[in-house]
Amino acid sequence: SLGYEDIDVYGSDNSVRALLRQLGPKDVGMLSCSMPALMCAAFAAVPLPVVVYVVAGLTVQMPVHRANSFQQLLVRMSQDPKNHIVTNTVYNRAIVEYTAGLRLPIIPALSLHVTVRHSGASSKQVLLHDRYSNLRLFAWCAAMVDGYPFQLTDLQHTDRAFHTFATYRAIAFMPYDSSGQYAFFE
């Protein structure tokens, strides 16, 4: 039988597992994971509810030699009533159903419910989506060539409302920034 210890979470599995073992019901009520889904493997051993939000195929960003083990682990996680595994589209549900035999409920992304339309096509403003600090904004501004036609701003200088985001020409997300990935899917 495969367990969470069979999945290597990018070499950081020991530190992640050590941290998770210290968590209890008084510290946190549930755990949530999404991209990459492989991170969910570390949560399997914790006696807390786990919500897995599948926004891409199950094996995205996963070593090929671990794909089958992970899918089997996810099936076992889905059989535990404390866990909930959901997806965002019928396409992802079909992928998971084909690869792992699970028919997942669909919770559509927030963007399907937002009625604001993009109005920033002629704007010179570009929003740098950075939830943590504005240091990246300063670095980008310092690296820009003279005559760059757009003005960069960050989340700290907005009201964080969808109607405001719609007024920007573009929104730049940081690769490998998990909060940015979640926001991108929204």
C-alpha positions in Angstrom: 0.0 0.0 0.0 1.3 3.4 -1.0 1.4 6.2 1.6 2.3 9.9 1.7 5.9 8.8 2.3 6.1 7.4 -1.2 5.8 10.8 -2.7 8.8 13.1 -2.8 7.5 16.7 -2.7 10.4 18.3 -4.6 13.0 17.3 -2.0 11.4 19.4 0.7 9.0 16.6 1.8 10.8 16.1 5.2 10.5 19.7 6.3 6.9 20.0 5.0 5.9 16.8 6.8 7.7 17.8 10.0 5.8 21.1 10.0 2.5 19.4 9.2 2.9 16.9 12.0 3.1 19.8 14.5 -0.3 21.1 13.3 -3.4 20.3 15.2 -7.1 21.2 15.3 -6.3 24.3 17.4 -3.8 25.6 14.9 -5.8 25.2 11.7 -9.2 23.9 10.7 -8.3 22.5 7.3 -5.6 22.3 4.6 -6.0 23.4 1.0 -3.9 22.5 -2.0 -4.1 23.0 -5.7 -1.1 23.7 -8.0 1.0 21.6 -8.0 -1.3 18.8 -6.9 1.7 16.9 -5.7 1.8 19.2 -2.6 -1.4 17.5 -1.6 0.5 14.3 -1.0 2.2 15.8 2.0 -1.2 16.6 3.5 -2.5 13.0 3.2 -0.9 12.0 6.5 -2.3 14.9 8.5 -5.5 14.2 10.5 -7.1 17.4 9.3 -9.6 17.9 6.4 -8.0 18.5 3.1 -9.6 20.4 0.2 -7.9 19.6 -3.1 -8.9 22.1 -5.9 -7.8 20.5 -9.2 -7.2 23.4 -11.7 -5.1 21.4 -14.1 -4.4 17.7 -14.8 -3.4 15.8 -11.7 0.1 15.2 -12.8 1.0 18.7 -13.8 4.5 19.6 -12.5 5.0 16.0 -11.3 7.8 13.6 -12.0 6.5 11.0 -14.4 7.7 8.1 -12.2 5.4 9.4 -9.4 2.2 9.9 -11.4 0.6 6.5 -10.7 1.5 6.5 -7.0 0.0 9.9 -6.6 -3.2 9.1 -8.4 -3.6 6.0 -6.2 -3.0 8.2 -3.1 -5.5 10.8 -4.3 -8.1 8.0 -4.8 -7.5 6.9 -1.2 -7.7 10.5 0.0 -11.1 10.9 -1.8 -12.5 7.9 0.1 -11.9 9.6 3.5 -15.0 11.6 4.4 -13.0 14.4 5.9 -11.4 15.3 2.5 -13.0 17.0 -0.5 -11.6 16.9 -4.0 -13.1 19.3 -6.5 -12.3 20.8 -9.8 -13.1 24.0 -11.7 -14.2 22.8 -15.2 -15.8 19.9 -17.0 -12.6 19.4 -18.9 -10.5 18.9 -15.7 -13.2 16.7 -14.3 -13.0 14.5 -17.5 -9.2 14.3 -17.2 -9.4 13.2 -13.5 -12.2 10.8 -14.3 -10.1 9.2 -17.1 -6.8 9.1 -15.3 -7.8 8.3 -11.7 -11.4 7.1 -12.0 -12.8 9.9 -9.8 -15.8 12.0 -10.9 -15.2 15.3 -9.1 -17.8 18.0 -8.3 -17.2 21.3 -10.1 -16.7 24.6 -8.4 -16.3 27.2 -11.2 -13.7 29.9 -10.9 -14.8 33.2 -9.5 -14.2 34.9 -12.9 -17.3 33.1 -14.3 -19.4 35.1 -11.8 -17.9 38.5 -12.2 -19.9 40.9 -14.4 -17.2 43.5 -14.9 -15.8 43.9 -18.5 -12.3 44.9 -19.5 -12.1 48.6 -20.3 -8.4 49.2 -20.2 -7.4 48.5 -23.8 -6.2 52.0 -24.3 -4.8 52.5 -20.8 -1.1 53.0 -20.2 -1.3 51.4 -16.7 -0.1 47.8 -16.1 -0.7 46.2 -12.8 2.0 44.0 -11.3 0.1 41.4 -9.3 2.4 41.0 -6.3 0.6 40.2 -3.0 3.8 40.3 -0.8 5.7 43.5 -1.4 6.4 46.2 -3.9 10.1 45.3 -4.2 9.4 43.6 -7.5 7.8 46.7 -8.8 10.8 48.8 -7.9 13.1 46.2 -9.6 11.0 46.2 -12.8 10.9 50.0 -12.9 14.7 50.2 -12.4 15.2 47.7 -15.3 12.9 49.5 -17.8 14.4 51.2 -20.8 13.9 54.9 -21.5 10.7 55.5 -23.3 8.8 52.4 -22.0 5.2 53.2 -23.0 3.5 51.9 -19.9 3.3 52.8 -16.2 3.6 50.0 -13.7 1.8 49.8 -10.4 1.2 47.2 -7.8 -1.7 45.8 -5.7 -0.9 48.2 -2.8 -1.9 51.1 -5.0 -5.4 49.7 -5.9 -8.6 49.1 -4.0 -8.3 45.4 -5.1 -11.7 45.5 -6.7 -12.6 43.8 -10.0 -13.9 47.0 -11.5 -10.5 48.6 -10.9 -8.5 45.6 -12.3 -10.6 45.9 -15.5 -9.3 49.4 -16.1 -5.6 48.3 -16.5 -4.2 47.5 -19.9 -2.7 44.2 -18.5 -2.0 42.4 -15.2 1.4 40.8 -14.9 1.6 37.7 -12.7 4.8 36.2 -11.2 5.7 32.7 -12.3 5.8 30.2 -9.4 4.1 32.6 -7.1 1.3 30.4 -5.7 -0.9 33.3 -4.7 -0.5 34.7 -8.2 -1.4 31.3 -9.7 -4.6 31.3 -7.7 -5.4 34.8 -8.7 -4.7 34.0 -12.4 -7.3 31.1 -12.3 -9.8 33.5 -10.7 
